[in-house]
Amino acid sequence: MPSPSVPAHFQSFLAFDYGQKRTGVASGNRLLKTATPQPTIKAEGDARFEQVAARIREWQPDALVIGVPCHPDGAPHDNTRAAQRFGRQLHGRFRLPVYEVDERYSTTEALAGGARDADAASACIILEQFLRSLP
């Protein structure tokens, strides 16, 4: 996916690695171009969004980033559509810009790196990939 045009005044971001049962979370900023893992959200439906809202209140991000998985050849699958739907819900509920990042292999990379919380580590990988794409 090409890097979207992100306004220069957007400095802080929260990233999410969406999953049916767990959603990894990471915070980061444009200046350092690094991400910090946050506790994984282990909730579904409205309970998930209540926890997302708490993270947004705590971190006050300028924008949100979501990982969008797809097949190795780039073709979408069910999880692709679920992650994109989650992104639309985030935008609709919190009125923050939402940027998508191709997250193929982020969980594999997180596990290979010895992550204790693969979901949070994946969210970090997603956010750092996004931050590296910014000018």
C-alpha positions as YAML, in Angstrom:
chain: A
units: angstrom
residues:
- id: 1
  name: MET
  ca: [0.00, 0.00, 0.00]
- id: 2
  name: PRO
  ca: [1.38, 3.43, -0.81]
- id: 3
  name: SER
  ca: [1.99, 5.70, 2.14]
- id: 4
  name: PRO
  ca: [-0.93, 8.07, 2.63]
- id: 5
  name: SER
  ca: [-0.36, 11.79, 2.89]
- id: 6
  name: VAL
  ca: [-0.23, 12.47, 6.63]
- id: 7
  name: PRO
  ca: [-0.35, 16.10, 7.76]
- id: 8
  name: ALA
  ca: [2.92, 17.20, 9.35]
- id: 9
  name: HIS
  ca: [1.14, 18.40, 12.49]
- id: 10
  name: PHE
  ca: [-0.01, 14.83, 13.21]
- id: 11
  name: GLN
  ca: [2.65, 13.84, 15.73]
- id: 12
  name: SER
  ca: [1.22, 11.06, 17.92]
- id: 13
  name: PHE
  ca: [-0.46, 7.83, 16.93]
- id: 14
  name: LEU
  ca: [-2.12, 4.77, 18.42]
- id: 15
  name: ALA
  ca: [-1.91, 1.59, 16.39]
- id: 16
  name: PHE
  ca: [-4.09, -1.49, 16.55]
- id: 17
  name: ASP
  ca: [-3.49, -5.06, 15.46]
- id: 18
  name: TYR
  ca: [-7.12, -6.14, 15.21]
- id: 19
  name: GLY
  ca: [-8.10, -9.69, 16.05]
- id: 20
  name: GLN
  ca: [-11.43, -11.38, 16.74]
- id: 21
  name: LYS
  ca: [-10.59, -12.03, 20.42]
- id: 22
  name: ARG
  ca: [-7.59, -9.76, 21.10]
- id: 23
  name: THR
  ca: [-6.44, -6.42, 19.73]
- id: 24
  name: GLY
  ca: [-2.81, -5.42, 20.08]
- id: 25
  name: VAL
  ca: [-2.12, -1.77, 20.88]
- id: 26
  name: ALA
  ca: [0.96, 0.43, 20.50]
- id: 27
  name: SER
  ca: [1.62, 4.12, 20.96]
- id: 28
  name: GLY
  ca: [4.22, 6.14, 19.12]
- id: 29
  name: ASN
  ca: [5.21, 9.47, 17.74]
- id: 30
  name: ARG
  ca: [6.55, 10.97, 14.57]
- id: 31
  name: LEU
  ca: [9.62, 12.54, 16.16]
- id: 32
  name: LEU
  ca: [11.21, 9.34, 17.49]
- id: 33
  name: LYS
  ca: [9.63, 7.04, 14.85]
- id: 34
  name: THR
  ca: [9.35, 4.34, 17.50]
- id: 35
  name: ALA
  ca: [6.42, 2.49, 19.01]
- id: 36
  name: THR
  ca: [5.81, 1.30, 22.55]
- id: 37
  name: PRO
  ca: [3.63, -1.74, 23.24]
- id: 38
  name: GLN
  ca: [0.53, -1.18, 25.36]
- id: 39
  name: PRO
  ca: [-1.56, -3.81, 27.12]
- id: 40
  name: THR
  ca: [-3.50, -5.93, 24.64]
- id: 41
  name: ILE
  ca: [-7.25, -5.47, 24.62]
- id: 42
  name: LYS
  ca: [-8.89, -8.81, 25.37]
- id: 43
  name: ALA
  ca: [-12.50, -7.93, 24.64]
- id: 44
  name: GLU
  ca: [-15.02, -7.99, 21.82]
- id: 45
  name: GLY
  ca: [-17.83, -5.72, 20.61]
- id: 46
  name: ASP
  ca: [-18.71, -2.71, 22.74]
- id: 47
  name: ALA
  ca: [-16.33, -3.81, 25.51]
- id: 48
  name: ARG
  ca: [-13.47, -3.58, 22.99]
- id: 49
  name: PHE
  ca: [-14.50, -0.04, 22.02]
- id: 50
  name: GLU
  ca: [-14.76, 1.01, 25.67]
- id: 51
  name: GLN
  ca: [-11.12, -0.02, 26.12]
- id: 52
  name: VAL
  ca: [-10.13, 1.70, 22.88]
- id: 53
  name: ALA
  ca: [-11.86, 4.87, 24.13]
- id: 54
  name: ALA
  ca: [-9.89, 4.69, 27.38]
- id: 55
  name: ARG
  ca: [-6.61, 4.40, 25.43]
- id: 56
  name: ILE
  ca: [-7.56, 7.35, 23.23]
- id: 57
  name: ARG
  ca: [-8.38, 9.45, 26.30]
- id: 58
  name: GLU
  ca: [-5.06, 8.46, 27.88]
- id: 59
  name: TRP
  ca: [-2.80, 8.98, 24.85]
- id: 60
  name: GLN
  ca: [-4.68, 11.74, 22.95]
- id: 61
  name: PRO
  ca: [-3.40, 10.61, 19.53]
- id: 62
  name: ASP
  ca: [-3.63, 12.79, 16.45]
- id: 63
  name: ALA
  ca: [-4.56, 9.76, 14.35]
- id: 64
  name: LEU
  ca: [-4.99, 5.99, 14.49]
- id: 65
  name: VAL
  ca: [-3.21, 3.28, 12.53]
- id: 66
  name: ILE
  ca: [-4.56, -0.19, 11.85]
- id: 67
  name: GLY
  ca: [-2.88, -3.23, 10.44]
- id: 68
  name: VAL
  ca: [-4.69, -4.76, 7.49]
- id: 69
  name: PRO
  ca: [-3.75, -8.37, 6.79]
- id: 70
  name: CYS
  ca: [-3.90, -9.95, 3.35]
- id: 71
  name: HIS
  ca: [-2.65, -13.00, 1.52]
- id: 72
  name: PRO
  ca: [1.04, -13.07, 0.52]
- id: 73
  name: ASP
  ca: [0.05, -12.03, -3.02]
- id: 74
  name: GLY
  ca: [-1.85, -9.01, -1.64]
- id: 75
  name: ALA
  ca: [-5.31, -10.48, -2.19]
- id: 76
  name: PRO
  ca: [-7.85, -9.68, 0.53]
- id: 77
  name: HIS
  ca: [-9.44, -12.32, 2.77]
- id: 78
  name: ASP
  ca: [-12.01, -12.35, 5.59]
- id: 79
  name: ASN
  ca: [-9.59, -10.85, 8.13]
- id: 80
  name: THR
  ca: [-8.75, -8.06, 5.66]
- id: 81
  name: ARG
  ca: [-12.39, -7.02, 5.56]
- id: 82
  name: ALA
  ca: [-12.78, -7.39, 9.34]
- id: 83
  name: ALA
  ca: [-9.77, -5.12, 9.99]
- id: 84
  name: GLN
  ca: [-11.03, -2.53, 7.49]
- id: 85
  name: ARG
  ca: [-14.45, -2.61, 9.14]
- id: 86
  name: PHE
  ca: [-12.76, -2.07, 12.52]
- id: 87
  name: GLY
  ca: [-10.97, 0.93, 11.01]
- id: 88
  name: ARG
  ca: [-14.26, 2.41, 9.76]
- id: 89
  name: GLN
  ca: [-15.80, 1.87, 13.20]
- id: 90
  name: LEU
  ca: [-12.84, 3.62, 14.86]
- id: 91
  name: HIS
  ca: [-13.22, 6.58, 12.54]
- id: 92
  name: GLY
  ca: [-16.98, 6.71, 13.05]
- id: 93
  name: ARG
  ca: [-16.83, 6.48, 16.84]
- id: 94
  name: PHE
  ca: [-13.80, 8.65, 17.58]
- id: 95
  name: ARG
  ca: [-13.67, 11.02, 14.60]
- id: 96
  name: LEU
  ca: [-9.92, 10.59, 14.22]
- id: 97
  name: PRO
  ca: [-8.17, 9.88, 10.93]
- id: 98
  name: VAL
  ca: [-7.42, 6.18, 10.46]
- id: 99
  name: TYR
  ca: [-4.49, 5.01, 8.35]
- id: 100
  name: GLU
  ca: [-4.11, 1.45, 7.09]
- id: 101
  name: VAL
  ca: [-0.82, -0.44, 6.99]
- id: 102
  name: ASP
  ca: [-0.17, -3.72, 5.20]
- id: 103
  name: GLU
  ca: [0.57, -6.02, 8.12]
- id: 104
  name: ARG
  ca: [1.50, -9.23, 6.35]
- id: 105
  name: TYR
  ca: [3.84, -11.24, 8.59]
- id: 106
  name: SER
  ca: [3.77, -8.82, 11.55]
- id: 107
  name: THR
  ca: [2.68, -11.57, 13.96]
- id: 108
  name: THR
  ca: [5.29, -13.96, 12.52]
- id: 109
  name: GLU
  ca: [7.94, -11.26, 12.98]
- id: 110
  name: ALA
  ca: [6.75, -10.56, 16.54]
- id: 111
  name: LEU
  ca: [6.90, -14.25, 17.48]
- id: 112
  name: ALA
  ca: [10.31, -14.68, 15.81]
- id: 113
  name: GLY
  ca: [11.52, -11.77, 17.93]
- id: 114
  name: GLY
  ca: [10.49, -13.62, 21.08]
- id: 115
  name: ALA
  ca: [7.56, -11.39, 21.98]
- id: 116
  name: ARG
  ca: [5.68, -12.40, 25.12]
- id: 117
  name: ASP
  ca: [2.62, -10.51, 23.85]
- id: 118
  name: ALA
  ca: [2.55, -11.10, 20.09]
- id: 119
  name: ASP
  ca: [-0.49, -8.84, 19.64]
- id: 120
  name: ALA
  ca: [1.16, -5.79, 21.23]
- id: 121
  name: ALA
  ca: [4.45, -6.54, 19.47]
- id: 122
  name: SER
  ca: [2.59, -6.77, 16.15]
- id: 123
  name: ALA
  ca: [0.96, -3.41, 16.82]
- id: 124
  name: CYS
  ca: [4.46, -1.97, 17.39]
- id: 125
  name: ILE
  ca: [5.70, -3.43, 14.12]
- id: 126
  name: ILE
  ca: [2.67, -1.97, 12.31]
- id: 127
  name: LEU
  ca: [3.16, 1.47, 13.86]
- id: 128
  name: GLU
  ca: [6.92, 1.56, 13.27]
- id: 129
  name: GLN
  ca: [6.38, 0.59, 9.63]
- id: 130
  name: PHE
  ca: [3.87, 3.45, 9.33]
- id: 131
  name: LEU
  ca: [6.18, 5.93, 11.10]
- id: 132
  name: ARG
  ca: [9.11, 4.99, 8.82]
- id: 133
  name: SER
  ca: [6.94, 5.80, 5.81]
- id: 134
  name: LEU
  ca: [6.42, 9.39, 6.97]
- id: 135
  name: PRO
  ca: [8.65, 12.16, 5.62]
...
